[in-house]
Amino acid sequence: MSGYTIQVDACSGLLIRVRDDEGITDAATSLETAYAQATDGCGSAPVAAALEAIREIVALQAEWAGKRVENAVDGVGQALTAYLEGDQKMADDACGVMTQAPELPIEAGSADRYSPVAVY
């Protein structure tokens, strides 16, 4: 993939906000409360049973949604860490190459065959 950029500060900030957000948990709790009120107030055993069956499905979906968000945050966090570590490794490799002394093809006793070489 080419032509992409990763804004590390923006990604880090977003990960923190999403990780700390209680939106899904709060929504699931509100939904549980609403289903309990509807079940208690409907006055019909068959309707209450149907509401309970739907509540169980929706509760599982809310749990799965929370888990998917958690997995996404973890995955993006791991990708960001790998990106930063890769950048650091590339920088370290580049510094290592820059500081290497050149290998010159001058053999001992052959100074008379070569002109002086200046290495800066």
Secondary structure, 3 states (H helix, E strand, C coil): CCCCCCCHHHHHHHHHHHHHCCHHHHHHHHHHHHHHHHHHHCCCHHHHHHHHHHHHHHHHHHHHHHHHHHHHHHHHHHHHHHHHHHHHHHHHHHHHHHCCCCCCCCCCCCCCCCCCCCCC
